[in-house]
Amino acid sequence: MSISVRLPDDSVRELPNGATGVELAQGIGPRLLDASLAIKINGEIKDLASPLMDGAAVALVTSKDPDGLDVLRHSAAHLLAQAVKRLFPQAQVGIGPVIEDGFYYDFKVEKFFTPEDLAAIEAEMRKIVAEGHSVQREELRRDEAVARFQAMGEDLKVELVAGIPADRTISGYRQGDFYDLCRGPHVPNTSKLKAIKLLSVAAAYWKGDEMNAQLCRIYGTAFHTQKELDEHLKRLEEAKARDHRKLGRELELFSFHPEAPASPFFHPKGAMVYNLLVDFMREHYRAEGYSEVITPQALDVSLWKTSGHYEKYKDSMYFTEVEEREYALKPMNCPTHCLIYGAGKHSYRDLPIRYADFGRLHRYERSGVTQGLTRVRTFCQDDAHIYCAPEQMKEEMASFFRFIKTIYDVFGFEEIRVALATRPEKRLGSDEIWELAETALAEGMQEAGIPFHVSPGDGAFYGPKIEFQVLDALRRPWQLGTLQVDYFLPERFNLRYTRADNTEGVPVMLHRAILGSLERFMGILIEHCAGAFPVWLAPVQLTVLPITDRVQAHAVEIRDKALALGLRAEHDLRNEKVNAKIRDAQLQKIPYMLVIGDREAAEGTVAVRHRAQGDLGAMSLDAFFARIQEEVRTKAR
């Protein structure tokens, strides 16, 4: 007997009954067999040794297939665990998933691994690769799996087996002297794993619960070729140089202090950039028809019960009690905007109403997940809510899409990825309303010609959302803006408007942000431009550098003229050589340096240096001021 399978080019191939992906690849050619990592059967990725089914659509997964990298990295995580067990037999093995750009594996150990340990583990991994162990899948009954892992002393694995649903197949993989619980798939042989690097060690709680044991997590990455790995490591080095936490200290932008964990203190220069971002958004708000509002920080918990936050979000909120009343610091602005809308009467002629709010928000983030400016406990959003009639929603969405692109273009975020985040497990309202909201967002993007992918379960508890992800200078993705359709809060707050026929309608509420958290956006922007802000956003736009004491008074005069023009200017009157002053200005990433000596003072010129372009030659002061003012006006990048 034989079976037929359909290949990606729609050709049909006959194979013996019971044939696997290995026989398929072998039949096509030995080079393809060598390149194959796994096989896709009816869209599901499986081990290459998996049996094929008659009539199945199949595709061999190689290094040219994006899915191949995940299979490779999943297998590299097992390779890491095998090496650890060889060198540290008492270590207990936790979980080892694939993550963006790599993988990790958690281990229960008495003493955390050191950098020297990582080097030894990596060397052992290379040894296992050279040994070329075949990777074989086994399926087990629950009692067999429990008994096997108990015998191995792997208590964490026993716990994992107990948590696997009764109707799910329990499988494990063996490679040489190592056995691990895993769903797979994996590469067929450890010899496929040739470009691997262990990166760092961190602490992690078992199952992500801080009440559980603390484990040692080893992060690593893997690629198909050494060249790809080398390029990635080079990007990581560049990312370290751009780390906003490092640059924040060096450029005197912000700091963190234990008196307020995960809450940034913005220094004068950082506050300048922060406020310029707010001013920039305010300027566009006026043009786009938004009205700015200011709302309280602490509100009675009854508000948050009405909005649903108390039920669905209270673990991330801060509470306090005053005069026997319980209050919560606001984690979001939306309920307060509902109160403002509900304070008056509105007709269809008033809609849409667009409220913008730069109010401070507070959300409890566990200390293990906070990180610099990108994950903090207190922050401000360029937050706004639009109340509109249902028939106005698509035009409001189209207007927002144009708006967000305009803003991102200014910062050089030219490549935008868009996702539709759908209903989460914990949510308000009926599936019918969720379907209505998700459809509205999908149709709005389709009509605007915006390609998107679906991100299942990632919506807010009160509505689905569109997520806008930008790529920075290192092509790292960052989620910034969001647009959410909300039918629930207007009903919960009894919001109404009068239609043209004098009947009462319920407005649709659109939650939207473009930059998102200003703190987070600032951290991303610092890394995007490596701390070298464009002129319009730089906390210091120019510095005047006198060569000799004789021209110091002239340097002060130039600085004062710049200040009078609204430019942010400094002078460096230290008794240092001009090259040292230039070096320090470069380290502070000041866009322009105006060098003046006796000749420049006599001729009324300045020798202009740009932080990136170097020496621009002599210019009249008026010509220089015209140049920099034009850069500020056009927000040149």
N, C-alpha and C positions, 0 to 999 in steps of 0.2 A: 504493500500500500504506500501511497505518497500523499503529500500535502502541497498546496499551492499558497504562496504568499505574494503580496503585492509590494513592490519597491517604490520609493519616492517618485521615480520617473514613470510610474504606472505600468511598468513592465511586470510580468508574472514569472515567478521562478518555482520550479518543481523540486521538491526535496523529499527524502525518505521520511516516513512517519516517525516522529520522535526526534527529528533533527532540531538542533539548537542554533543559537546565533553564531556559535563557533563554526558549525558546518556551513552556514550561509556565507559567512565571510570567507571561509576557506575555498568555497566553490567559486566565488567571484575573483579571488586572487590572493596570493600569500602576502602581498604588500598591504592589502586592505585588512587582512586578519591581524597583521602586526600593528596597524594603526587603530584598530577598534578597541574601545574601552567598555562599551555596554551596547545594549540594543533597545530600541523603542518599539514596543508592540502595541498597536492600536492606541498610540499616543502616550503610553506608560513606559517609563524608563526602567529596564530590568537588567540583571546580570547578563553578560554575553552568553553564559552557559544555560540560559533559560530556554525551555522547550518552546518551539513555535507551534502556532495553532493554524489549522487549515482556514484559508480565507483571510488571514490577518494582514493588516497593513503594517509593514515593518520598515525600520530605518536603522542602519548601523550608526552608533554614536562614536565619533572620532574627535580629535583635537580641534577640528574645524567647526564642530557643533558647540554652541554655547553651553548646552547641558553637559558636555564632556568635562568642562572645568569643575563643575560641582561634583561629579562622580570622582574626579581625580582628587579633589580636596577632601571629600568624605573619606576616601581611602587613605589619604595622608594623615588624617586624624587617627585612624586605627594604627597606622604605622608608628605614630608618636606614642600611642598607648602601649604598643608592643615593646618599643624601646625602653619606655619607663619601667615596665614590669621586669624586663631583663636586668636593668641596672638597679632598680629599687623594688625588690620583690614584695616588700611589705605595703607598698602603695596600693590603695584601693581605687578602682577605676570608676569614674562618674559618667558624664555624658560628653560627647564630642561632635557637635554639629558643624556644618558649614555655615560661615557668616560672610558678609560682604568682604571681598578681597582676601579671604582666607578661611581659617578654621580655628577652633580651640578644643582643648580637652581638659576636664576638671579631674583632679586627683585628691584623695584624702590621704594626707601625709602628716607625720609628726612635725617635720621641719620643711618650710617652703623651699622650693628649688632656687638655687643661686645662678648667676650668669655662667659660672664654671660648670654647673650641672647641665645647663641648657646646651653648652658646647659638647659635653659628653653624650647627651641624649641625641643630639643631631648627628654626631659621628656614628652612634649605634644605629640610627635610622638609615644612614647610607650603607652600613654593613648589611642590614636586612634587605635593602633594595638589591644589593649585589648578590645576595643568596638566592634571589628569585623564587620566592615561595608562591605557589598557587593559592588563590583566595577562593574558598569554597563555602557555599551557603548550606545551612542545615535548618530544618524546621522541627520544632519541638512541641510536645505537650507542656502544659503549664507545670505539672508536677516534675517533669523531666528538667525543665529550665530551672526551677527553684532548687532542685537537688544538685544540679551541676554547679550553679553559682555558689550555693552554700559550701560545697566541697572545695571550691576555689577560694573561699574566704572573701568573696566579693559581696558584702552586705548591701552596698548601694545598688548593685544589679538585682539582687533579690527583691529589694523594695520596688525597683522599676518594673520587674515582672509582675508583681502584685497589682500594679496600677494599669496594666494593659487590659483593655476590655476583653471580656470572655470570648467574644465572637471574632477577635482578631488573631491572625496567625502569629505565633511567636517564632522568630527566626534568629539565628546567630551565624557568625562567620568565623572560619578558622583559617589562619595563615601561619604555617610552621608551628611553633610552640605557643601561639597566642590564640585565644578564643574570646569573642566579644558578642554581646547582645546587640542586634542591629537589624533594621528593616532593609538596609541596602538601598540601591545597588552599589557594587564595588568594582574596581578594575579587576581583570582576571588574574593578574600576577603582580607582585610587589615590584618587579623590575620596571614597570611602567612609571614608577614614581621617581623621577630623576632630578627635578628642580624644586627643592624644598628648603625653606628657611624658617627656623624658630625665631620669634621676634621678641617676646616679652613674657613676664610672669605677673599675675595679678591675683587678688583675693576675690572669691566669689562664694555666695551662700548656696548650699545645696538646694536645688529647685527654686533658686531666686528668693528664698524666704529667709529673712534675717534672724528668725527664730531657730533656724537649722544650723548644722555644722558649717564652719568656714572651710572651704576647699581651696586648693592651689590651682589656678587656671593658667595653662600654657597656651599662648597665642602663636600661631604660625601661618604660613602661606605656602602655596604650591602653584606651579605653572607647568605648562607642557614643555617648555624649553628653558634653558638657562638664560638665554637672551631676554625672554619675557620676564623672568624673575629679576634679572639685573636691572631692567628698566623700571620695574615696580619698586625695587629697593631704592633706586635713585629718586623716584617720586616721594617715597617715604622720607628720605633725607631732606628733600625740598620742603615737604610738609612740616618737618620739625623746625626748619629755619623760619617758616611762616606761622608757627603756632601762635595764636593770638594771646595766649597766656604769657608766653615769653616776650612777645613784642609789646604787650600791654605794660609790662614792667619797664622794659627798656625805653619806651617812648613816653613813659609817665602818663599813661591814659587812665588806668584803674588799678585797684588792688582789692584783695580780700582779707578779711580779718575774722578771727574766731569768735569775736563778740556778736557777729551776725553771719552765721554759716551760710555759704552759697548765696550771698547777697553782695553784689559789687559796690565798691566805693569809687565813684568816678572823680578823678582829679581834674583840675582846671582844663587841661587839654582834652581829656576824654569827655568832659561835660560839654566842651565846645562842639566836638563832633556830634555828640548825642543831640544837642539842641539844634544843630544845623540840619540833622535828619528830620527832626520834628518840623522845623520851619519849612523844609523842602516839601514835606507831605501836606502841610497846611496850605501852602501856595497852590498845590494841585487840588486840594479839597475845594477851595474857593471857586476854581474854574469848573469843577465837576458838580457843583451844587450841593455840597455837604455843609451842614451846620454843626459846629463844635459844641459839645455839652460837657459839663463837669458834674461828676456824681460822687457820693460819699464812699469812704473806704470801708466802713464797718456798718453792717445792716442786720436788723433783727432776723433770726433764723426762720421766722415765718415766711420771709421773702424767698429763701432758698428752698423751703418746703413747697411753696407754690410753683417755683420754677422747675423742681425736680432735682436740683443739685444736691439737696440734703440726702435724698434717697440714693442717687447714683454716683455722687462725687465727693461725699463728705470725708472720705479717707484722705483726700488731697487738699482739705481746707483747714484753716486756722480758726479757732473759736475763742471767745472770751465772754465774760459775764460782767455786766454793769447794772447796778440797781435791780438785781434779781431778774434781769432780762438777758437772754443769751443772744450774742451777736456773732457774726462771722465776717472775717475780712474777705472782701470780694475776690474770687478767683477769675471772674469774668464780668464783663460790663453788661451783657445782654439783659438780665432782669431789671437793672436800673433804667435802661432805655425804654423798657416796656412801661415802667412807672411814668416816665416823662411823656410817652405817647398817650398813655391812658389818662393823663391829667387834663386833656382838652378834648374837644369834639372835632372830628375831621370828616370832610366830604371827599368824594372822588377827585374834586378839583385840587385838593391839597397834596394828593399822592403823585409820585412817590415822595416820602419824607426820608431824608438821609441824615442820621446822627453819627457824628465822629467823636471819639473819646480817647484822650491820651492818659487816662487815669491809671494809677499804679495798681497792680494786681499781685496777689499773693497765693502761691500754691505750694503745698508741702511736697517736696521731692526728697526721697530717701538719700542719705548722704552717699551711698554707694553709686548713685547714678548722676549726681551733680557733676558738672564739668565746666570750669571757666565761665564765660559768658553764655555758652550755648545751652546750659541747663542750670537755671538758677531758681531761687525761691521767691524772689520779688522782681517784677519786671513791668514794662509798659508795652502795650501793643499799639500799632497804628490801626486801631479797632474801629469798625463802623457797622451800623445796622440800618438796613433799608426796609422801610414799610411800604409795600406797594399792593395794588390790586392784582389778582391773579393774571389778568390779561396784560399787565405791564411787566411781568416777570422776565420774559425772554429779552425784551429790550434792555432791561436793567442788567441782565447777565451779559449781553453783547457789549454794553457800555463798559462794564467792569473788565471784560476781556481786553478791550482796547486800552483801558486805563492801566492795567497791570503790565502790559507790554511796554507802554511808554515809560513807566518807572524803571523796569528792569533794563531797558536799553541804556538808560543814563549810567547805570553802574557796570555796564559791559556784560550783563548776563544775557547772552544772545540765544543760547540753547535752553529751551524750557520743555520739561517733560510734565505731562498732565495725567493725573489719576482720578478716577471716580471711586471714592471710598464709600462703601455701602453699609447696610445696617449691621451694627454690632450685636453681640449677644445680650448685653445689658442696654436696654433702650426703652424709650417712652412710646406709647401709641400703638396703633394697629398696623398690621402688615399692608393693609390697603393704602393707608396714608404714606407709609414708607415707599411703596411701589410708585405712588403718584410723585413723590419728591424725587426719587431716583430717576424716574423717567424724564421729569422736567429738566434736571441737570444734564442728562445724557443728550436730550434733544437740543438743549441750548448750545452745547459744544458742537454737536453735529451741524447745526445751522450756521455756526460761526466758523466751520471748517477746521476745528481744533482736534487733532488726533489725540486719543487718550486710551489708557488701559484701565481695567477694573481692579480695585484693591478690596477684596471681599472682607467685610467685618470691621473695617477701619473708620467708619463714620462716627460722628459724635452721638451721644445718647439721645439727642433731640432731633437729629436729622443727618442725612447723607451730606457729603461735602466733596468739592473738587479741590485737589491738592496740586499746587504748582511747585515743581522742583526745578532748581536751576543748577547748572554745572559751573564750578568756579574755574580759576585759571589752571588748576591741576586736574580739571575734569572730574572733580569729586561732586557727587550730587548732594544738594541741600534742599529740604522742603521749606518754602517760605510762605507764599500766599495761600489763602483758602477762601472758598465761597461755599456757604451752606444754605440749603433751603429748609425753612422751619415752619411747619404748620401747627406745631404744638404750643409753643409759648404764647402766640397771640390768643389761642383759645383759653389757655390756663390763666392768662391775665385779663381775659374778657375784653380784648381790644376790638374796636369796631370802627367802621367808617360808613358814611351814607352814600349809596350808589346813586347814579343819575336818575333812577326811577323811584328814589326816596326809600328804597328798602335798605335794610342793614346788612353790611358785608363784613367778613373777617379778613384783615390784611394778611398777606404772606410776609414773613420776616426773612430777610436775607442777611446772614452773618458774613462779614467779609474782612479780610486783612490782606495787605500786600507785602509789606516787609515782615509781618508777623511780630514777634517779640523784638523790640528795638535792641535789647541787650544781645540777643542771639544774632540778629542781623549784623550788629556791629562786630561781633566776633567773627562771623563769616566774611564780612567785608575786609577786615584786617588781614585775614589769611588770603583772600582773593587778590588783594593788591600788595601783599607782603608788607603792610604798614605804610606804604607810600600812597597816601590818599591823593585823589585828584585835587588840583589847586582849589577848587571851590569848597572842598570839604576838609582841607588840611588845617589842623589847629593853628599852625604857624605857616603863613604862605611865603614869607620872604624874611631873610635876615641880612643885615648890613654888616660887612666885615671890613673895618678900617685896617690898612697895612701899618700905618704909623700913628703915633700919638697926635701928630700935627693935624690929622684929618678927623679926629674923633668928634669934634663939634659938628663937622659936616655930616658925619654918619648919623648923629642924633637928629639932625635937621631932615635927612632923607627918611629916617624911620618915622618921624612925626608927620611928614607929608603923606606917607603911605597910610598911617593911621587915620589922617584926616579924610582920605579917600575911601575909608571903610575897609581897608585891607588889614590883615592880621600880620603885624610886622614886629621884628625884634632887631636888636643890634648886639654885637659881641665886642665889648670894649676891653676884654681881658688883655693882659700883657703877654700874649702868645703870638707865635709866628702865624702868618695867615694860612699856611698849609694845615696847621693844627686846627684852626678855626673851621676851615673847609671840611676837614675830616669829621669834626664833631657835628657840623651841620648835616653832613651826609648820613651820619649814624642816626640823627634825629629825623631823617627823611624829609627835610624841609625842601619844598620844590625849587625855590630860587635863592641864590646867594649873590649879593651885590658887593663886589670887591671894589674898594676905592683907595687910591693912593694920591700922591701929590698931583700927578698928571690928570687923573679923573676929576679931582676937586677943581683944578684950574680950568678944565674944559667943560665942566658941567655934565660929565658922562658917568656911567658906571660900567664896570666890567662884569658881565652877567654870566653866571654859571647855573646850569640846570642839573638837578640831582641825577638825571638819567642821561641827558645829552651832553653833559660836560660844558666846556667853554663855548659860549655863544658870541663872544666878542664884546666890543664896546657899543653901548647904546646911549642915546640921550635919555634923561630921566623920564621925559614925557613919552618917548617911544616905548620904554619898558612898562610904564604904568598902563599905557593903552593896550599893550600885549597881555598883561596879566588880568586886566579888567575884562578883556574879551574872553579869556579862558573861564573866568568866573561866571560871566553872563551866559555863556553857551554851555556851561558845565562840561567842558571838554575833559575827555578821559586821558 
